[in-house]
Amino acid sequence: MRNTTHHVFAALLLIAAISLQACTNRNKSVKPSFSKNYTIVIQDVMATAKFANADVKVQTINTAGDGKRPKANISITLYNSKDLPATEKGLDSLARRAIKIFAEPITNRSDFEKVKICFQQDEQFPKIDPATRCEFVFPLATLVGP
């Protein structure tokens, strides 16, 4: 009788452990920390009084058939900031600053694959070639750390 009780108890523990593991795995479906569009404000990298607003869009993408969890891409559009440095180095600095400010509250950075920065509005960024306006693409993890 004692062995039967032990076997039943062990079986119940095993079932409970399997159920708990199944629930845990089901809740691990990865979602970005936030998925709605919103606006952030970034101070000009040249430490002037100029500001750039950024529309941020987070899009979930499915990694093709490799069984990995979904990733997300972040697209940041900078606009409404006059007299920003229009050199490639200045824009690169602004893009990196925007990403760092934006990424600060993200706790699950491994869920994000890359960040794309677009500089919009010809009159505000007149020296940027329209063909390369959205080619500032960065891997998020290398910019903001773990």
N, C-alpha and C positions, 0 to 999 in steps of 0.2 A: 504493500500500500504506500509505503514511504517513497519508493522509487517512482511510482506512478504519479504521486503528488509533485515530486521534483521535476519529472518529465513534462507534466502539464504546465507547471510554473515556468519552466525554461522555454516551452513552446510559446506561452503567452508573452514572455519577455522578447522573444525573437520576433513575433508578430508586431509587437509595439515598436521595436527598433526599426523594422522594415517600414512600418507606416510613418514613423517620424522621419526617416530618411526620404521617403517618397514626398512627404509634405515639404521638407526642406528643399529638395531639388526642384519641386514645382515652383516655389517662390523665388528661385534664383534666376528666373527669366529676367534678363537685364533690361532695364529701361534707363534712359538718361535721367539725370537729377531733375531736369525740367524739360518740358517739350513745347512750351509756348513761346511765341515771339514777345520780346520786350526790348526796352531801350536802356542802354547804359550811357554814361557820359565819361569821356576820356579827356583829360587835360592834354594840351599840345605838348609834344615831346620837347619843344624848345623852351618850355617853362614860361611861355608868354600867357597872356590872358585869353588866348583863343581856346575854344573847345570844339571837340568833335562828338557828335552824337553817333551812336551805332545801333542799327537794327540787328538783332541777333536771332537767327533761326536755327533750331536744332532739329535735324532730320535723322530718323532712325533708318539705317540701311542693313539689309541682311547680307551676311557674308555668304558667298555662293557655295553651297553644298559641302563645306568643310566641317560641318557639325559644330562650329564655334558659335558662341552667343552673338546676338546682334550687336553691331557697333553703331555709332552715330557720327554724323558729320556736322560740324558747326559752320555756319556761314555768317560772317559779320560784314555788314555794309556800312562804311563810314561816309558821312555826308555832313553838310552844313558847317563847314569849318573853313573860313577864308584864310588865305595867306599861309597855309601850312607849307612846310618845306617840300618842294616838288621834286627834289632829287630822289634818286632810287634809294639811297642810303637813309634819307629822312623818312620816306614812306615805309621802308622796311622797319625802322625804329618805331614808328607810330603803330604799325601793324602788330609788332611784338608787344608793345605796351598795352594795346587794346586787348590782346589775347590774355596777357597776364592778369589784367584787371578783371576781365570777364571770367577767367578760369579759377579765380581765388575760391569761390564757394563750391566748386565741384569736388565732391568727395570720391566719386568713382571715375577717375580720369581714364582708367583702362578701357572704359566703355566707349571712348571717343577715338575715332581713327585720325581725323585730321581737321584742321580749321582752315577755312578759306576766307580771305579778306578781299573785299571789293571796294574800290574807291569810286564813288558815283558822282554824277553831276559835272558835266564838262566845264561849266563856268567856275567851279570851285577847285577843280584839279585839272587845269587846262593843259598842263605839260605831260600828262600821262597818256600814252598811246591807248586809244579805246580798245584795241585788240588785246592789250595786256592788262587791262583794268582789273581783272579778277584772277590774275595769275599768282597772287601772293598766297601760297598754300604751305601750311606748316603742320608737322606732326605735333599734336598737343603735348604729349608727354615730355618731349625734349625741351619745350619752352618753359614749362612751369614746374617740372620736377615731379617726384612721386607724391 
